[in-house]
Amino acid sequence: MKDLNSKVVVITGAGSGIGRSLATLCARRGARLALCDVDDDGLAQTRAACGDTTVFTAHVDVADRRAMDAFRDQVVEHYARVDLVVNNAGVAHSQTISDTEYDDFEWIMGINFWGVVHGTKTFLPLLQENTGSALINVSSVFGIISVPTQGTYNATKFAVRGFTEALRHETAGSGLHVMCVHPGGIKTAIAHSARFYVGPDGSSDQSKSAGDFVDKLARTTPDQAARKILDDLGKKKGRCLIGVDAKIISVISRLIPVNYWKVMSRLMPG
């Protein structure tokens, strides 16, 4: 995976953010792309940004198993193989657990967790046909620590981490490399498309909470995140931590596994 020339790369959630940056970076490195999203306009912009490389795009809801299976069939029809899959699609939700409605649990689990399961299961047999293939699942720094009002998001990202690490153990020594990605604060549109009922600062203004989240917590650009992901993939790392904040949080969680929030709450921007 150090050389992506002519490799077939599948990326979910490619209409913006890290997904778009990964697509354009892979395109510059000679990959052939299969991209999906529910944001048709964003996906078209990503395709245009990929230049002259071969790109197949599709409107796909990753929470829909049948839609993901159909997407796989379309990718096979176009390219006859798959070398790298990046399960990147995700959404955010902010609310206390006691006040969270069941439909919000189902919504975020459907995209953040089941989307990763669908993307993994449907493409895994194809990846296992090719020695040197790779699977990347995007979790979060919130798959390492839990934060008040982020219980649903934490649940999905911890689940992605556990699911991916189990698969990595199961496939160790095979021709497939599996990596779990834990971004810290990334300057993407995820906060603006989130269901924010209670913001990270405790406010109930959804748009203000989203803006504050990006302004205060996001320190890394999507392009920087994409470069880090491909660099760590080239080094065959099993875990990719993106941003200084992610590295600090990882250390604190290991040093203070139970009471880390007493420290983290003081470090969070006010």
DRENFIPA-673380 format. One line per field, with one value per atom (N, C-alpha, C): residue in one letter; atom name; x, y, z. Coordinates in steps of 0.2 Angstrom, whole numbers. Example, Ala and Ser with C-alpha at 12.3 -4.5 7.8 and 13.67 -1.06 7.14 Angstrom:
<nodes>
code = [A / A / A / S / S / S]
site = [N / CA / C / N / CA / C]
east = [66 / 62 / 66 / 64 / 68 / 64]
north = [-28 / -22 / -16 / -11 / -5 / 0]
up = [39 / 39 / 39 / 35 / 36 / 39]
</nodes>
This chain:
<nodes>
code = [M / M / M / K / K / K / D / D / D / L / L / L / N / N / N / S / S / S / K / K / K / V / V / V / V / V / V / V / V / V / I / I / I / T / T / T / G / G / G / A / A / A / G / G / G / S / S / S / G / G / G / I / I / I / G / G / G / R / R / R / S / S / S / L / L / L / A / A / A / T / T / T / L / L / L / C / C / C / A / A / A / R / R / R / R / R / R / G / G / G / A / A / A / R / R / R / L / L / L / A / A / A / L / L / L / C / C / C / D / D / D / V / V / V / D / D / D / D / D / D / D / D / D / G / G / G / L / L / L / A / A / A / Q / Q / Q / T / T / T / R / R / R / A / A / A / A / A / A / C / C / C / G / G / G / D / D / D / T / T / T / T / T / T / V / V / V / F / F / F / T / T / T / A / A / A / H / H / H / V / V / V / D / D / D / V / V / V / A / A / A / D / D / D / R / R / R / R / R / R / A / A / A / M / M / M / D / D / D / A / A / A / F / F / F / R / R / R / D / D / D / Q / Q / Q / V / V / V / V / V / V / E / E / E / H / H / H / Y / Y / Y / A / A / A / R / R / R / V / V / V / D / D / D / L / L / L / V / V / V / V / V / V / N / N / N / N / N / N / A / A / A / G / G / G / V / V / V / A / A / A / H / H / H / S / S / S / Q / Q / Q / T / T / T / I / I / I / S / S / S / D / D / D / T / T / T / E / E / E / Y / Y / Y / D / D / D / D / D / D / F / F / F / E / E / E / W / W / W / I / I / I / M / M / M / G / G / G / I / I / I / N / N / N / F / F / F / W / W / W / G / G / G / V / V / V / V / V / V / H / H / H / G / G / G / T / T / T / K / K / K / T / T / T / F / F / F / L / L / L / P / P / P / L / L / L / L / L / L / Q / Q / Q / E / E / E / N / N / N / T / T / T / G / G / G / S / S / S / A / A / A / L / L / L / I / I / I / N / N / N / V / V / V / S / S / S / S / S / S / V / V / V / F / F / F / G / G / G / I / I / I / I / I / I / S / S / S / V / V / V / P / P / P / T / T / T / Q / Q / Q / G / G / G / T / T / T / Y / Y / Y / N / N / N / A / A / A / T / T / T / K / K / K / F / F / F / A / A / A / V / V / V / R / R / R / G / G / G / F / F / F / T / T / T / E / E / E / A / A / A / L / L / L / R / R / R / H / H / H / E / E / E / T / T / T / A / A / A / G / G / G / S / S / S / G / G / G / L / L / L / H / H / H / V / V / V / M / M / M / C / C / C / V / V / V / H / H / H / P / P / P / G / G / G / G / G / G / I / I / I / K / K / K / T / T / T / A / A / A / I / I / I / A / A / A / H / H / H / S / S / S / A / A / A / R / R / R / F / F / F / Y / Y / Y / V / V / V / G / G / G / P / P / P / D / D / D / G / G / G / S / S / S / S / S / S / D / D / D / Q / Q / Q / S / S / S / K / K / K / S / S / S / A / A / A / G / G / G / D / D / D / F / F / F / V / V / V / D / D / D / K / K / K / L / L / L / A / A / A / R / R / R / T / T / T / T / T / T / P / P / P / D / D / D / Q / Q / Q / A / A / A / A / A / A / R / R / R / K / K / K / I / I / I / L / L / L / D / D / D / D / D / D / L / L / L / G / G / G / K / K / K / K / K / K / K / K / K / G / G / G / R / R / R / C / C / C / L / L / L / I / I / I / G / G / G / V / V / V / D / D / D / A / A / A / K / K / K / I / I / I / I / I / I / S / S / S / V / V / V / I / I / I / S / S / S / R / R / R / L / L / L / I / I / I / P / P / P / V / V / V / N / N / N / Y / Y / Y / W / W / W / K / K / K / V / V / V / M / M / M / S / S / S / R / R / R / L / L / L / M / M / M / P / P / P / G / G / G]
site = [N / CA / C / N / CA / C / N / CA / C / N / CA / C / N / CA / C / N / CA / C / N / CA / C / N / CA / C / N / CA / C / N / CA / C / N / CA / C / N / CA / C / N / CA / C / N / CA / C / N / CA / C / N / CA / C / N / CA / C / N / CA / C / N / CA / C / N / CA / C / N / CA / C / N / CA / C / N / CA / C / N / CA / C / N / CA / C / N / CA / C / N / CA / C / N / CA / C / N / CA / C / N / CA / C / N / CA / C / N / CA / C / N / CA / C / N / CA / C / N / CA / C / N / CA / C / N / CA / C / N / CA / C / N / CA / C / N / CA / C / N / CA / C / N / CA / C / N / CA / C / N / CA / C / N / CA / C / N / CA / C / N / CA / C / N / CA / C / N / CA / C / N / CA / C / N / CA / C / N / CA / C / N / CA / C / N / CA / C / N / CA / C / N / CA / C / N / CA / C / N / CA / C / N / CA / C / N / CA / C / N / CA / C / N / CA / C / N / CA / C / N / CA / C / N / CA / C / N / CA / C / N / CA / C / N / CA / C / N / CA / C / N / CA / C / N / CA / C / N / CA / C / N / CA / C / N / CA / C / N / CA / C / N / CA / C / N / CA / C / N / CA / C / N / CA / C / N / CA / C / N / CA / C / N / CA / C / N / CA / C / N / CA / C / N / CA / C / N / CA / C / N / CA / C / N / CA / C / N / CA / C / N / CA / C / N / CA / C / N / CA / C / N / CA / C / N / CA / C / N / CA / C / N / CA / C / N / CA / C / N / CA / C / N / CA / C / N / CA / C / N / CA / C / N / CA / C / N / CA / C / N / CA / C / N / CA / C / N / CA / C / N / CA / C / N / CA / C / N / CA / C / N / CA / C / N / CA / C / N / CA / C / N / CA / C / N / CA / C / N / CA / C / N / CA / C / N / CA / C / N / CA / C / N / CA / C / N / CA / C / N / CA / C / N / CA / C / N / CA / C / N / CA / C / N / CA / C / N / CA / C / N / CA / C / N / CA / C / N / CA / C / N / CA / C / N / CA / C / N / CA / C / N / CA / C / N / CA / C / N / CA / C / N / CA / C / N / CA / C / N / CA / C / N / CA / C / N / CA / C / N / CA / C / N / CA / C / N / CA / C / N / CA / C / N / CA / C / N / CA / C / N / CA / C / N / CA / C / N / CA / C / N / CA / C / N / CA / C / N / CA / C / N / CA / C / N / CA / C / N / CA / C / N / CA / C / N / CA / C / N / CA / C / N / CA / C / N / CA / C / N / CA / C / N / CA / C / N / CA / C / N / CA / C / N / CA / C / N / CA / C / N / CA / C / N / CA / C / N / CA / C / N / CA / C / N / CA / C / N / CA / C / N / CA / C / N / CA / C / N / CA / C / N / CA / C / N / CA / C / N / CA / C / N / CA / C / N / CA / C / N / CA / C / N / CA / C / N / CA / C / N / CA / C / N / CA / C / N / CA / C / N / CA / C / N / CA / C / N / CA / C / N / CA / C / N / CA / C / N / CA / C / N / CA / C / N / CA / C / N / CA / C / N / CA / C / N / CA / C / N / CA / C / N / CA / C / N / CA / C / N / CA / C / N / CA / C / N / CA / C / N / CA / C / N / CA / C / N / CA / C / N / CA / C / N / CA / C / N / CA / C / N / CA / C / N / CA / C / N / CA / C / N / CA / C / N / CA / C / N / CA / C / N / CA / C / N / CA / C / N / CA / C / N / CA / C / N / CA / C / N / CA / C / N / CA / C / N / CA / C / N / CA / C / N / CA / C / N / CA / C / N / CA / C / N / CA / C / N / CA / C / N / CA / C / N / CA / C / N / CA / C / N / CA / C / N / CA / C / N / CA / C / N / CA / C / N / CA / C / N / CA / C / N / CA / C / N / CA / C / N / CA / C / N / CA / C / N / CA / C / N / CA / C / N / CA / C / N / CA / C / N / CA / C / N / CA / C / N / CA / C / N / CA / C / N / CA / C / N / CA / C / N / CA / C / N / CA / C / N / CA / C / N / CA / C / N / CA / C / N / CA / C / N / CA / C / N / CA / C / N / CA / C / N / CA / C / N / CA / C / N / CA / C / N / CA / C / N / CA / C / N / CA / C / N / CA / C / N / CA / C / N / CA / C]
east = [4 / 0 / 4 / 11 / 15 / 14 / 12 / 11 / 4 / 0 / -7 / -8 / -3 / -4 / -8 / -13 / -18 / -22 / -21 / -25 / -32 / -37 / -44 / -45 / -47 / -48 / -56 / -59 / -66 / -66 / -70 / -70 / -78 / -80 / -87 / -87 / -92 / -92 / -87 / -87 / -82 / -84 / -90 / -92 / -90 / -86 / -83 / -78 / -74 / -70 / -64 / -63 / -57 / -58 / -65 / -66 / -64 / -66 / -64 / -56 / -53 / -46 / -42 / -45 / -42 / -43 / -49 / -50 / -45 / -44 / -40 / -32 / -30 / -24 / -22 / -27 / -26 / -26 / -30 / -30 / -23 / -20 / -14 / -8 / -10 / -5 / -7 / -11 / -12 / -18 / -22 / -27 / -33 / -36 / -43 / -48 / -53 / -58 / -65 / -68 / -75 / -77 / -81 / -83 / -91 / -93 / -100 / -101 / -108 / -110 / -117 / -121 / -128 / -128 / -123 / -122 / -120 / -125 / -124 / -119 / -121 / -117 / -110 / -109 / -103 / -99 / -102 / -98 / -96 / -100 / -99 / -93 / -92 / -87 / -80 / -81 / -75 / -73 / -77 / -75 / -72 / -74 / -71 / -64 / -63 / -57 / -51 / -54 / -49 / -46 / -48 / -44 / -46 / -41 / -42 / -42 / -41 / -41 / -47 / -47 / -54 / -58 / -64 / -68 / -75 / -77 / -84 / -88 / -93 / -97 / -104 / -107 / -113 / -116 / -123 / -127 / -128 / -125 / -126 / -127 / -132 / -133 / -130 / -124 / -120 / -124 / -129 / -133 / -138 / -138 / -143 / -139 / -139 / -135 / -136 / -142 / -143 / -140 / -140 / -137 / -130 / -127 / -119 / -118 / -122 / -120 / -121 / -126 / -127 / -121 / -118 / -112 / -106 / -105 / -100 / -100 / -106 / -107 / -106 / -107 / -106 / -98 / -95 / -88 / -84 / -87 / -84 / -85 / -91 / -92 / -88 / -86 / -82 / -74 / -72 / -65 / -63 / -67 / -66 / -62 / -60 / -56 / -56 / -54 / -53 / -47 / -43 / -37 / -37 / -41 / -41 / -48 / -51 / -57 / -57 / -59 / -59 / -67 / -69 / -75 / -75 / -77 / -76 / -82 / -88 / -94 / -96 / -98 / -100 / -104 / -108 / -112 / -110 / -113 / -112 / -119 / -119 / -125 / -123 / -126 / -124 / -130 / -131 / -136 / -135 / -137 / -137 / -140 / -138 / -140 / -148 / -149 / -156 / -161 / -159 / -163 / -163 / -159 / -158 / -164 / -167 / -173 / -170 / -174 / -172 / -170 / -174 / -173 / -166 / -163 / -157 / -151 / -152 / -148 / -148 / -153 / -154 / -151 / -152 / -149 / -141 / -138 / -131 / -128 / -131 / -128 / -129 / -134 / -135 / -129 / -127 / -122 / -115 / -114 / -107 / -104 / -109 / -107 / -109 / -115 / -118 / -115 / -113 / -110 / -103 / -100 / -93 / -94 / -98 / -100 / -101 / -106 / -108 / -102 / -98 / -93 / -87 / -86 / -81 / -84 / -90 / -92 / -93 / -96 / -97 / -91 / -85 / -79 / -74 / -75 / -69 / -67 / -72 / -70 / -66 / -68 / -64 / -57 / -56 / -50 / -45 / -48 / -44 / -42 / -44 / -42 / -35 / -34 / -28 / -22 / -17 / -11 / -9 / -8 / -6 / -12 / -18 / -24 / -25 / -29 / -30 / -37 / -39 / -45 / -44 / -47 / -46 / -53 / -54 / -60 / -59 / -63 / -62 / -66 / -63 / -66 / -66 / -63 / -62 / -58 / -56 / -53 / -58 / -64 / -70 / -71 / -67 / -67 / -62 / -58 / -53 / -55 / -59 / -62 / -69 / -73 / -80 / -81 / -85 / -86 / -94 / -95 / -102 / -106 / -112 / -116 / -114 / -109 / -107 / -108 / -112 / -113 / -115 / -119 / -121 / -115 / -112 / -106 / -100 / -99 / -94 / -96 / -102 / -104 / -102 / -104 / -102 / -95 / -91 / -84 / -80 / -82 / -79 / -81 / -87 / -89 / -85 / -83 / -79 / -72 / -70 / -63 / -63 / -67 / -67 / -68 / -73 / -74 / -68 / -65 / -59 / -53 / -52 / -46 / -47 / -53 / -54 / -53 / -55 / -53 / -46 / -42 / -35 / -32 / -34 / -31 / -33 / -39 / -41 / -37 / -35 / -32 / -24 / -22 / -14 / -11 / -6 / -2 / -5 / -11 / -13 / -11 / -14 / -12 / -15 / -20 / -24 / -22 / -21 / -19 / -25 / -26 / -32 / -29 / -32 / -30 / -36 / -36 / -41 / -39 / -43 / -41 / -44 / -40 / -43 / -42 / -46 / -44 / -46 / -42 / -44 / -49 / -48 / -52 / -50 / -55 / -53 / -58 / -56 / -60 / -64 / -70 / -74 / -81 / -86 / -93 / -97 / -94 / -98 / -102 / -99 / -102 / -109 / -108 / -113 / -119 / -118 / -123 / -126 / -123 / -125 / -132 / -134 / -140 / -137 / -137 / -134 / -140 / -142 / -147 / -144 / -139 / -135 / -128 / -125 / -118 / -113 / -106 / -101 / -100 / -102 / -102 / -108 / -113 / -119 / -124 / -123 / -128 / -133 / -139 / -144 / -145 / -141 / -141 / -138 / -141 / -138 / -133 / -134 / -130 / -124 / -125 / -119 / -115 / -118 / -114 / -109 / -112 / -108 / -102 / -104 / -98 / -93 / -95 / -90 / -86 / -89 / -86 / -80 / -81 / -76 / -71 / -73 / -68 / -64 / -66 / -62 / -58 / -61 / -58 / -55 / -57 / -54 / -47 / -42 / -35 / -32 / -34 / -31 / -35 / -32 / -36 / -37 / -43 / -44 / -38 / -34 / -29 / -23 / -22 / -17 / -19 / -25 / -28 / -27 / -28 / -28 / -20 / -16 / -9 / -6 / -9 / -7 / -9 / -16 / -18 / -14 / -13 / -9 / -2 / 1 / 8 / 8 / 3 / 3 / 1 / -3 / -5 / 2 / 6 / 12 / 17 / 16 / 20 / 17 / 11 / 8 / 6 / 4 / 2 / -5 / -6 / -13 / -18 / -15 / -19 / -16 / -20 / -18 / -21 / -17 / -19 / -18 / -23 / -22 / -23 / -17 / -17 / -14 / -11 / -8 / -13 / -19 / -24 / -26 / -26 / -27 / -22 / -15 / -10 / -10 / -11 / -12 / -17 / -23 / -29 / -27 / -24 / -22 / -18 / -13 / -8 / -12 / -16 / -20 / -25 / -28 / -33 / -29 / -23 / -19 / -16 / -14 / -12 / -17 / -23 / -28 / -35 / -35 / -40 / -47 / -48 / -55 / -56 / -52 / -53 / -50 / -49 / -46 / -51 / -57 / -61 / -60 / -58 / -56 / -50 / -46 / -40 / -43 / -46 / -48 / -53 / -57 / -62 / -59 / -53 / -49 / -45 / -44 / -40 / -45 / -51 / -56 / -56 / -56 / -57 / -63 / -63 / -69 / -72]
north = [-6 / 0 / 6 / 6 / 12 / 14 / 10 / 12 / 11 / 16 / 16 / 16 / 16 / 17 / 11 / 12 / 8 / 4 / 5 / 1 / 4 / -1 / 1 / 3 / 9 / 12 / 14 / 11 / 12 / 16 / 22 / 27 / 28 / 27 / 29 / 36 / 40 / 47 / 51 / 50 / 54 / 61 / 63 / 69 / 76 / 75 / 80 / 78 / 82 / 81 / 76 / 72 / 67 / 62 / 61 / 56 / 60 / 66 / 70 / 70 / 72 / 73 / 66 / 61 / 54 / 53 / 54 / 53 / 57 / 63 / 67 / 65 / 64 / 61 / 55 / 50 / 44 / 45 / 49 / 51 / 53 / 58 / 60 / 55 / 50 / 44 / 38 / 40 / 35 / 30 / 31 / 26 / 26 / 21 / 21 / 21 / 25 / 26 / 24 / 22 / 20 / 24 / 29 / 34 / 34 / 34 / 35 / 39 / 42 / 47 / 47 / 51 / 53 / 60 / 63 / 70 / 70 / 71 / 70 / 76 / 82 / 88 / 88 / 86 / 85 / 80 / 74 / 69 / 71 / 75 / 78 / 82 / 86 / 91 / 87 / 81 / 77 / 74 / 72 / 69 / 74 / 80 / 85 / 86 / 86 / 88 / 82 / 76 / 71 / 71 / 76 / 77 / 71 / 69 / 64 / 57 / 56 / 48 / 45 / 39 / 35 / 35 / 37 / 38 / 35 / 31 / 29 / 31 / 34 / 37 / 34 / 34 / 31 / 34 / 36 / 38 / 32 / 31 / 25 / 28 / 25 / 25 / 19 / 21 / 15 / 11 / 14 / 11 / 5 / 5 / 1 / -5 / -11 / -16 / -18 / -18 / -20 / -15 / -8 / -3 / -4 / -6 / -7 / -13 / -18 / -24 / -22 / -18 / -16 / -12 / -8 / -4 / -8 / -13 / -18 / -21 / -23 / -26 / -21 / -15 / -10 / -9 / -9 / -8 / -14 / -20 / -26 / -26 / -23 / -22 / -18 / -12 / -7 / -9 / -12 / -13 / -21 / -25 / -32 / -34 / -29 / -30 / -24 / -25 / -20 / -21 / -16 / -16 / -13 / -7 / -4 / -1 / -2 / 0 / 5 / 11 / 15 / 17 / 14 / 15 / 21 / 27 / 34 / 37 / 35 / 39 / 39 / 45 / 46 / 52 / 52 / 58 / 59 / 64 / 66 / 67 / 67 / 68 / 70 / 75 / 78 / 78 / 74 / 74 / 70 / 72 / 67 / 61 / 56 / 49 / 49 / 52 / 51 / 55 / 60 / 64 / 61 / 57 / 54 / 50 / 51 / 47 / 41 / 36 / 30 / 30 / 35 / 36 / 39 / 43 / 45 / 40 / 35 / 30 / 26 / 24 / 20 / 24 / 30 / 34 / 34 / 36 / 36 / 29 / 24 / 17 / 15 / 16 / 14 / 16 / 23 / 25 / 24 / 26 / 25 / 18 / 14 / 7 / 2 / 2 / -3 / -1 / 5 / 7 / 4 / 4 / 1 / -7 / -10 / -17 / -19 / -15 / -17 / -16 / -10 / -9 / -14 / -17 / -22 / -29 / -31 / -38 / -38 / -33 / -34 / -34 / -30 / -30 / -35 / -38 / -42 / -48 / -52 / -57 / -55 / -49 / -46 / -44 / -41 / -39 / -45 / -50 / -56 / -60 / -58 / -61 / -59 / -53 / -49 / -49 / -52 / -51 / -43 / -40 / -33 / -28 / -31 / -27 / -24 / -19 / -16 / -13 / -13 / -11 / -6 / 0 / 5 / 7 / 7 / 9 / 15 / 20 / 27 / 27 / 27 / 28 / 35 / 36 / 43 / 43 / 49 / 50 / 48 / 49 / 47 / 40 / 36 / 29 / 27 / 31 / 30 / 33 / 39 / 41 / 43 / 43 / 45 / 52 / 56 / 63 / 64 / 68 / 70 / 73 / 71 / 73 / 69 / 65 / 61 / 54 / 52 / 44 / 40 / 43 / 39 / 39 / 44 / 45 / 40 / 41 / 36 / 29 / 27 / 20 / 18 / 22 / 19 / 19 / 24 / 24 / 19 / 17 / 12 / 5 / 5 / -1 / -2 / 3 / 2 / 0 / 3 / 1 / -6 / -9 / -16 / -20 / -19 / -23 / -23 / -17 / -17 / -21 / -20 / -23 / -31 / -33 / -40 / -43 / -39 / -41 / -41 / -36 / -36 / -42 / -44 / -50 / -57 / -57 / -63 / -63 / -58 / -58 / -57 / -57 / -56 / -62 / -60 / -65 / -66 / -64 / -65 / -59 / -59 / -54 / -47 / -47 / -41 / -37 / -31 / -27 / -23 / -22 / -19 / -13 / -7 / -2 / 2 / 4 / 8 / 15 / 20 / 27 / 31 / 35 / 39 / 46 / 50 / 57 / 61 / 66 / 71 / 76 / 82 / 87 / 89 / 87 / 89 / 94 / 98 / 104 / 101 / 98 / 95 / 98 / 96 / 98 / 93 / 88 / 84 / 87 / 92 / 95 / 99 / 102 / 106 / 102 / 95 / 91 / 86 / 88 / 83 / 85 / 80 / 82 / 84 / 91 / 94 / 96 / 93 / 95 / 99 / 96 / 99 / 99 / 105 / 106 / 104 / 103 / 101 / 106 / 112 / 117 / 118 / 113 / 113 / 117 / 121 / 125 / 121 / 124 / 120 / 123 / 128 / 131 / 127 / 123 / 118 / 121 / 127 / 129 / 132 / 136 / 138 / 133 / 127 / 122 / 119 / 118 / 115 / 120 / 126 / 131 / 131 / 131 / 131 / 125 / 119 / 113 / 113 / 116 / 116 / 121 / 127 / 132 / 131 / 127 / 126 / 120 / 114 / 108 / 105 / 108 / 105 / 109 / 105 / 108 / 106 / 100 / 97 / 98 / 99 / 99 / 92 / 92 / 85 / 83 / 87 / 86 / 83 / 86 / 83 / 76 / 75 / 69 / 64 / 65 / 60 / 58 / 63 / 61 / 57 / 58 / 54 / 47 / 46 / 40 / 36 / 39 / 35 / 34 / 38 / 37 / 31 / 31 / 26 / 19 / 19 / 13 / 11 / 15 / 13 / 10 / 12 / 9 / 3 / 1 / -5 / -4 / 2 / 3 / 0 / -3 / -5 / 0 / 5 / 11 / 18 / 22 / 28 / 34 / 38 / 43 / 50 / 54 / 60 / 66 / 70 / 76 / 75 / 81 / 81 / 79 / 82 / 81 / 73 / 69 / 62 / 59 / 61 / 57 / 59 / 65 / 67 / 63 / 63 / 59 / 52 / 49 / 42 / 40 / 45 / 44 / 45 / 50 / 51 / 45 / 42 / 37 / 31 / 30 / 24 / 25 / 31 / 33 / 33 / 36 / 37 / 34 / 27 / 24 / 25 / 26 / 27 / 35 / 39 / 46 / 51 / 48 / 53 / 59 / 59 / 65 / 70 / 69 / 74 / 78 / 75 / 79 / 82 / 78 / 80 / 86 / 86 / 92 / 99 / 98 / 105 / 107 / 102 / 103 / 106 / 104 / 106 / 113 / 116 / 124 / 126 / 132 / 135 / 140]
up = [0 / 0 / 0 / 0 / -1 / -8 / -13 / -20 / -22 / -23 / -25 / -32 / -36 / -43 / -46 / -49 / -52 / -47 / -41 / -36 / -36 / -34 / -33 / -26 / -25 / -18 / -17 / -12 / -11 / -5 / -5 / 1 / 2 / 8 / 10 / 13 / 12 / 15 / 11 / 5 / 1 / -1 / 1 / -2 / 2 / 7 / 11 / 15 / 19 / 24 / 23 / 27 / 27 / 21 / 19 / 13 / 7 / 6 / 0 / 0 / 5 / 5 / 4 / 6 / 5 / -3 / -5 / -13 / -17 / -16 / -20 / -19 / -13 / -12 / -15 / -15 / -18 / -26 / -28 / -36 / -38 / -34 / -36 / -36 / -32 / -32 / -36 / -41 / -47 / -45 / -40 / -38 / -43 / -44 / -47 / -41 / -42 / -36 / -37 / -31 / -31 / -24 / -25 / -20 / -19 / -13 / -11 / -6 / -6 / -1 / -2 / 3 / 2 / -1 / 0 / -2 / -10 / -14 / -21 / -24 / -21 / -23 / -21 / -15 / -12 / -16 / -17 / -21 / -28 / -31 / -38 / -37 / -32 / -31 / -30 / -26 / -25 / -31 / -35 / -41 / -46 / -46 / -50 / -47 / -41 / -38 / -39 / -41 / -42 / -49 / -53 / -60 / -65 / -68 / -74 / -72 / -65 / -63 / -64 / -65 / -66 / -59 / -59 / -53 / -55 / -50 / -51 / -44 / -45 / -39 / -39 / -32 / -31 / -25 / -26 / -20 / -16 / -10 / -5 / 2 / 5 / 12 / 15 / 19 / 22 / 27 / 30 / 35 / 32 / 25 / 21 / 18 / 21 / 19 / 12 / 9 / 2 / -2 / 0 / -4 / -4 / 1 / 1 / -3 / -3 / -7 / -14 / -16 / -23 / -25 / -21 / -22 / -24 / -19 / -21 / -28 / -29 / -36 / -42 / -41 / -46 / -46 / -40 / -40 / -44 / -43 / -46 / -53 / -55 / -62 / -66 / -62 / -65 / -65 / -60 / -59 / -58 / -56 / -56 / -50 / -46 / -40 / -35 / -29 / -24 / -20 / -19 / -15 / -9 / -8 / -2 / -1 / 5 / 7 / 13 / 13 / 19 / 21 / 27 / 29 / 33 / 30 / 33 / 35 / 32 / 33 / 40 / 42 / 49 / 51 / 56 / 59 / 66 / 69 / 76 / 79 / 86 / 89 / 96 / 99 / 106 / 110 / 115 / 120 / 126 / 132 / 137 / 136 / 139 / 137 / 140 / 146 / 148 / 144 / 140 / 136 / 128 / 127 / 120 / 118 / 112 / 110 / 106 / 106 / 103 / 96 / 92 / 85 / 84 / 88 / 88 / 89 / 93 / 94 / 88 / 85 / 79 / 73 / 72 / 67 / 67 / 73 / 73 / 73 / 76 / 76 / 68 / 65 / 58 / 53 / 54 / 50 / 53 / 59 / 62 / 63 / 65 / 67 / 61 / 60 / 55 / 48 / 47 / 40 / 40 / 45 / 45 / 44 / 48 / 47 / 40 / 37 / 30 / 26 / 26 / 22 / 23 / 29 / 30 / 27 / 29 / 27 / 20 / 17 / 9 / 5 / 7 / 3 / 6 / 12 / 14 / 10 / 7 / 3 / -3 / -6 / -12 / -10 / -4 / -1 / 0 / 3 / 4 / -2 / -8 / -14 / -16 / -13 / -16 / -10 / -11 / -6 / -6 / 0 / 0 / 0 / 1 / 2 / 9 / 10 / 16 / 17 / 24 / 26 / 31 / 31 / 36 / 38 / 45 / 48 / 52 / 51 / 55 / 61 / 67 / 73 / 75 / 81 / 83 / 89 / 91 / 98 / 103 / 101 / 106 / 106 / 102 / 103 / 108 / 111 / 116 / 123 / 123 / 129 / 128 / 134 / 133 / 136 / 133 / 135 / 136 / 142 / 143 / 137 / 136 / 130 / 123 / 124 / 118 / 118 / 123 / 124 / 118 / 114 / 108 / 103 / 102 / 97 / 100 / 107 / 110 / 109 / 110 / 109 / 102 / 97 / 90 / 89 / 91 / 90 / 94 / 100 / 104 / 100 / 97 / 94 / 88 / 84 / 78 / 80 / 85 / 88 / 89 / 93 / 95 / 89 / 85 / 79 / 75 / 74 / 69 / 72 / 79 / 82 / 82 / 83 / 83 / 76 / 71 / 64 / 62 / 65 / 64 / 67 / 73 / 76 / 72 / 69 / 66 / 59 / 56 / 50 / 50 / 56 / 57 / 53 / 49 / 46 / 39 / 37 / 31 / 26 / 20 / 15 / 16 / 21 / 22 / 28 / 27 / 33 / 35 / 42 / 45 / 49 / 49 / 53 / 55 / 61 / 64 / 65 / 63 / 63 / 69 / 73 / 78 / 77 / 73 / 73 / 79 / 80 / 85 / 82 / 84 / 81 / 74 / 69 / 62 / 59 / 55 / 53 / 47 / 49 / 44 / 45 / 41 / 41 / 46 / 49 / 53 / 58 / 62 / 67 / 64 / 58 / 56 / 53 / 52 / 49 / 55 / 61 / 67 / 70 / 74 / 78 / 85 / 86 / 92 / 96 / 101 / 106 / 112 / 114 / 119 / 117 / 117 / 114 / 119 / 116 / 121 / 126 / 125 / 131 / 135 / 134 / 138 / 135 / 130 / 127 / 123 / 122 / 118 / 111 / 109 / 103 / 98 / 93 / 89 / 85 / 81 / 76 / 80 / 86 / 89 / 92 / 94 / 97 / 92 / 86 / 80 / 78 / 78 / 76 / 82 / 88 / 93 / 93 / 92 / 92 / 87 / 81 / 76 / 78 / 80 / 81 / 87 / 92 / 98 / 98 / 95 / 96 / 90 / 84 / 78 / 76 / 76 / 75 / 69 / 66 / 60 / 54 / 48 / 42 / 39 / 35 / 32 / 28 / 24 / 20 / 25 / 30 / 35 / 38 / 39 / 41 / 36 / 30 / 24 / 23 / 24 / 23 / 29 / 35 / 40 / 40 / 37 / 36 / 31 / 26 / 21 / 23 / 26 / 29 / 34 / 38 / 43 / 40 / 35 / 31 / 28 / 25 / 22 / 27 / 33 / 38 / 42 / 39 / 42 / 49 / 51 / 58 / 59 / 65 / 66 / 69 / 72 / 75 / 72 / 70 / 67 / 72 / 75 / 79 / 75 / 74 / 70 / 75 / 75 / 79 / 85 / 88 / 94 / 100 / 99 / 104 / 105 / 99 / 99 / 103 / 102 / 105 / 113 / 115 / 122 / 125 / 122 / 125 / 126 / 121 / 121 / 127 / 128 / 134 / 141 / 141 / 147 / 149 / 144 / 145 / 147 / 145 / 148 / 155 / 156 / 163 / 168 / 166 / 171 / 168 / 168 / 164 / 167 / 173 / 176 / 177 / 179 / 181 / 176 / 170 / 165 / 164 / 165 / 163 / 168 / 174 / 179 / 176 / 172 / 169 / 163 / 159 / 152 / 152 / 157 / 158 / 159 / 162 / 163 / 157 / 152 / 146 / 141 / 141 / 136 / 135 / 129 / 129 / 132 / 135 / 138 / 134]
</nodes>
